[in-house]
């Protein structure tokens, strides 16, 4: 497994553990997927826990992906101005990303119980 693949795996573990239950309003299913608020290939936010949200498989598919406008409005309501800060960061160009450093940071965060 590459360091990049491991970073994607670790951010999933971290966010699912952090949220515990699906964050869709009214859902109490276990969160099994960490959904990237912005495209996951955007290195500026791909591995920031605050740029992901835990969802159950159903709401990941039929809400976050199938109803992106509704999902975006939910996230804006949930995190407010932070949404726009993260959006700007996700649109920034990252020329060199250190996946080894990112992997270690994510491992340490998980080891600390998910506290950033």
Backbone as CSV, one residue per row, in Angstrom:
resi,resn,N_x,N_y,N_z,CA_x,CA_y,CA_z,C_x,C_y,C_z
1,UNK,0.848,-1.183,0.000,0.000,0.000,0.000,0.892,1.245,0.000
2,UNK,0.571,2.176,-0.866,1.356,3.410,-0.924,1.002,4.314,0.259
3,UNK,1.858,5.266,0.529,1.583,6.227,1.602,0.310,7.006,1.301
4,UNK,0.095,7.350,0.036,-1.120,8.073,-0.352,-2.366,7.233,-0.062
5,UNK,-2.362,5.977,-0.481,-3.498,5.086,-0.217,-3.726,4.941,1.285
6,UNK,-2.641,4.845,2.029,-2.759,4.714,3.478,-3.359,5.977,4.097
7,UNK,-3.015,7.146,3.567,-3.603,8.391,4.061,-5.119,8.397,3.850
8,UNK,-5.565,7.953,2.685,-7.011,7.876,2.433,-7.683,6.892,3.391
9,UNK,-7.027,5.771,3.654,-7.567,4.780,4.588,-7.640,5.358,6.002
10,UNK,-6.575,6.032,6.416,-6.515,6.565,7.773,-7.510,7.701,8.005
11,UNK,-7.710,8.568,7.025,-8.672,9.664,7.217,-10.081,9.088,7.340
12,UNK,-10.366,8.014,6.632,-11.667,7.352,6.765,-11.855,6.839,8.196
13,UNK,-10.853,6.149,8.703,-10.917,5.618,10.069,-11.123,6.747,11.070
14,UNK,-10.355,7.803,10.932,-10.408,8.925,11.869,-11.790,9.574,11.906
15,UNK,-12.354,9.875,10.749,-13.628,10.601,10.697,-14.791,9.705,11.119
16,UNK,-14.788,8.451,10.703,-15.856,7.531,11.118,-15.823,7.355,12.632
17,UNK,-14.624,7.240,13.182,-14.470,7.116,14.641,-14.927,8.394,15.340
18,UNK,-14.540,9.538,14.797,-14.912,10.826,15.391,-16.429,11.004,15.431
19,UNK,-17.092,10.769,14.300,-18.529,11.043,14.216,-19.380,9.928,14.813
20,UNK,-18.957,8.699,14.679,-19.676,7.588,15.296,-20.988,7.233,14.613
21,UNK,-21.873,8.194,14.503,-23.164,7.960,13.852,-23.265,8.845,12.614
22,UNK,-24.117,8.429,11.706,-24.353,9.179,10.475,-24.795,10.597,10.826
23,UNK,-24.214,11.563,10.157,-24.503,12.963,10.444,-25.691,13.508,9.653
24,UNK,-26.346,12.669,8.859,-27.576,13.095,8.183,-28.614,13.384,9.263
25,UNK,-29.302,14.516,9.150,-30.299,14.869,10.166,-31.331,13.755,10.364
26,UNK,-31.484,13.333,11.591,-32.478,12.322,11.940,-32.011,10.888,11.807
27,UNK,-30.838,10.656,11.273,-30.340,9.289,11.118,-29.547,8.906,12.356
28,UNK,-29.733,7.687,12.794,-28.962,7.218,13.955,-28.182,5.951,13.624
29,UNK,-28.001,5.679,12.326,-27.185,4.543,11.902,-25.716,4.831,12.183
30,UNK,-24.958,3.783,12.302,-23.521,3.911,12.492,-22.890,4.526,11.252
31,UNK,-21.991,5.479,11.454,-21.232,6.043,10.334,-20.234,4.991,9.865
32,UNK,-20.249,4.722,8.574,-19.335,3.735,8.002,-18.463,4.333,6.894
33,UNK,-18.790,5.551,6.474,-18.083,6.211,5.379,-17.759,7.642,5.801
34,UNK,-16.551,8.065,5.499,-16.184,9.468,5.708,-16.258,10.146,4.344
35,UNK,-17.235,11.009,4.186,-17.456,11.666,2.899,-16.675,12.975,2.842
36,UNK,-15.905,13.142,1.768,-15.173,14.392,1.546,-16.160,15.480,1.133
37,UNK,-16.149,16.582,1.820,-17.040,17.701,1.503,-16.699,18.256,0.121
38,UNK,-15.425,18.247,-0.213,-14.944,18.673,-1.525,-14.297,17.464,-2.185
39,UNK,-14.014,17.528,-3.451,-13.445,16.382,-4.155,-12.215,15.860,-3.426
40,UNK,-12.150,14.558,-3.304,-11.074,13.952,-2.517,-9.701,14.084,-3.148
41,UNK,-9.641,14.461,-4.421,-8.331,14.635,-5.050,-7.757,16.030,-4.822
42,UNK,-8.463,16.849,-4.077,-7.981,18.196,-3.741,-7.083,18.083,-2.511
43,UNK,-5.795,18.118,-2.730,-4.846,17.870,-1.648,-4.914,18.897,-0.530
44,UNK,-5.438,20.082,-0.806,-5.540,21.093,0.237,-6.472,20.689,1.375
45,UNK,-7.465,19.846,1.073,-8.441,19.446,2.094,-8.641,17.936,2.199
46,UNK,-8.018,17.161,1.350,-8.267,15.716,1.299,-8.047,15.008,2.627
47,UNK,-7.116,15.501,3.429,-6.777,14.805,4.664,-6.992,15.666,5.913
48,UNK,-7.876,16.649,5.791,-8.269,17.456,6.951,-9.580,16.894,7.497
49,UNK,-9.576,16.395,8.712,-10.801,15.813,9.254,-12.003,16.751,9.205
50,UNK,-11.777,18.053,9.343,-12.882,19.000,9.318,-13.482,19.155,7.924
51,UNK,-12.829,18.581,6.912,-13.333,18.644,5.543,-14.008,17.332,5.129
52,UNK,-14.315,16.500,6.115,-15.027,15.247,5.875,-16.120,15.098,6.914
53,UNK,-17.116,14.290,6.593,-18.219,14.052,7.511,-18.588,12.573,7.466
54,UNK,-18.869,12.015,8.635,-19.234,10.609,8.725,-20.692,10.386,8.342
55,UNK,-20.902,9.412,7.478,-22.251,9.068,7.025,-22.417,7.557,7.004
56,UNK,-23.663,7.107,7.047,-23.939,5.698,6.794,-23.873,5.495,5.281
57,UNK,-23.757,4.269,4.862,-23.624,3.975,3.427,-24.814,4.523,2.639
58,UNK,-26.008,4.376,3.179,-27.212,4.837,2.483,-27.175,6.340,2.229
59,UNK,-26.900,7.122,3.268,-26.897,8.576,3.106,-25.687,9.068,2.307
60,UNK,-24.630,8.306,2.307,-23.495,8.657,1.470,-23.908,8.609,-0.005
61,UNK,-24.657,7.570,-0.366,-25.051,7.384,-1.769,-26.256,8.244,-2.143
62,UNK,-27.352,8.140,-1.358,-28.612,8.794,-1.776,-28.738,10.243,-1.324
63,UNK,-27.778,10.730,-0.571,-27.836,12.120,-0.131,-26.604,12.891,-0.589
64,UNK,-25.447,12.546,-0.045,-24.239,13.332,-0.337,-23.889,13.322,-1.829
65,UNK,-24.038,12.170,-2.477,-23.715,12.095,-3.906,-24.913,12.406,-4.793
66,UNK,-26.084,11.964,-4.409,-27.263,12.145,-5.273,-27.912,13.516,-5.128
67,UNK,-27.719,14.167,-3.984,-28.318,15.486,-3.720,-27.232,16.471,-3.283
68,UNK,-26.271,16.752,-4.159,-25.122,17.573,-3.738,-25.498,18.985,-3.289
69,UNK,-26.505,19.594,-3.883,-26.897,20.943,-3.458,-27.462,20.931,-2.045
70,UNK,-28.314,19.960,-1.757,-28.882,19.823,-0.408,-27.775,19.526,0.606
71,UNK,-26.850,18.645,0.218,-25.744,18.302,1.104,-24.876,19.536,1.382
72,UNK,-24.566,20.306,0.337,-23.756,21.522,0.504,-24.442,22.504,1.457
73,UNK,-25.737,22.699,1.304,-26.477,23.606,2.195,-26.440,23.107,3.639
74,UNK,-26.549,21.802,3.812,-26.442,21.221,5.151,-25.075,21.535,5.762
75,UNK,-24.011,21.336,4.964,-22.663,21.567,5.476,-22.430,23.044,5.777
76,UNK,-22.959,23.930,4.958,-22.819,25.365,5.236,-23.527,25.698,6.543
77,UNK,-24.709,25.147,6.737,-25.427,25.358,7.997,-24.709,24.761,9.188
78,UNK,-24.040,23.671,8.968,-23.347,22.967,10.050,-22.062,23.672,10.475
79,UNK,-21.248,24.100,9.500,-19.943,24.664,9.865,-19.796,26.142,9.521
80,UNK,-20.817,26.736,8.930,-20.825,28.177,8.684,-19.695,28.661,7.802
81,UNK,-19.073,29.762,8.218,-18.006,30.391,7.436,-16.822,29.468,7.201
82,UNK,-16.625,28.500,8.079,-15.530,27.530,7.917,-15.660,26.802,6.577
83,UNK,-16.903,26.612,6.104,-17.128,25.960,4.814,-16.393,26.718,3.709
84,UNK,-16.531,28.028,3.709,-15.921,28.839,2.651,-14.403,28.893,2.775
85,UNK,-13.894,28.838,3.995,-12.446,28.764,4.198,-11.905,27.455,3.624
86,UNK,-12.605,26.371,3.929,-12.195,25.065,3.412,-12.332,25.005,1.892
87,UNK,-13.369,25.631,1.363,-13.564,25.653,-0.085,-12.393,26.360,-0.775
88,UNK,-11.979,27.495,-0.223,-10.824,28.203,-0.775,-9.567,27.333,-0.705
89,UNK,-9.394,26.682,0.409,-8.238,25.809,0.580,-8.290,24.643,-0.418
90,UNK,-9.474,24.090,-0.631,-9.586,22.964,-1.565,-9.291,23.390,-2.999
91,UNK,-9.506,24.652,-3.316,-9.244,25.156,-4.661,-7.800,25.598,-4.866
92,UNK,-7.019,25.588,-3.800,-5.621,25.986,-3.925,-4.814,24.850,-4.558
93,UNK,-3.781,25.214,-5.252,-2.917,24.234,-5.912,-1.831,23.802,-4.928
94,UNK,-1.740,22.515,-4.725,-0.700,21.950,-3.863,0.291,21.252,-4.776
95,UNK,1.472,21.811,-4.869,2.466,21.272,-5.806,3.197,20.059,-5.248
96,UNK,3.500,20.087,-3.984,4.227,18.979,-3.367,3.514,18.601,-2.073
97,UNK,3.041,17.384,-2.010,2.345,16.916,-0.816,3.145,15.771,-0.217
98,UNK,3.428,15.879,1.077,4.224,14.874,1.770,3.288,13.834,2.386
99,UNK,3.055,12.741,1.663,2.151,11.701,2.134,2.715,10.964,3.342
100,UNK,4.025,10.845,3.432,4.631,10.193,4.595,4.345,10.995,5.864
101,UNK,4.528,12.316,5.784,4.251,13.179,6.940,2.770,13.148,7.285
102,UNK,1.935,13.184,6.280,0.484,13.132,6.486,0.083,11.829,7.163
103,UNK,0.645,10.722,6.705,0.340,9.422,7.303,0.704,9.406,8.779
104,UNK,1.865,9.928,9.113,2.277,9.954,10.520,1.358,10.835,11.359
105,UNK,0.972,11.993,10.817,0.060,12.900,11.533,-1.282,12.219,11.777
106,UNK,-1.816,11.548,10.764,-3.099,10.863,10.922,-2.990,9.717,11.923
107,UNK,-1.915,8.964,11.869,-1.709,7.868,12.830,-1.671,8.399,14.263
108,UNK,-0.938,9.488,14.466,-0.843,10.073,15.813,-2.200,10.569,16.291
109,UNK,-2.957,11.176,15.387,-4.280,11.688,15.753,-5.203,10.546,16.133
110,UNK,-5.186,9.471,15.386,-6.011,8.297,15.702,-5.587,7.715,17.041
111,UNK,-4.285,7.625,17.262,-3.756,7.079,18.515,-4.201,7.914,19.728
112,UNK,-4.300,9.234,19.540,-4.747,10.120,20.614,-6.256,10.064,20.808
113,UNK,-6.933,9.194,20.096,-8.380,9.092,20.228,-9.126,10.016,19.295
114,UNK,-8.461,10.506,18.270,-9.122,11.359,17.278,-9.127,12.831,17.606
115,UNK,-8.511,13.198,18.736,-8.476,14.623,19.101,-7.388,15.314,18.301
116,UNK,-7.750,16.421,17.684,-6.796,17.153,16.844,-5.955,18.093,17.678
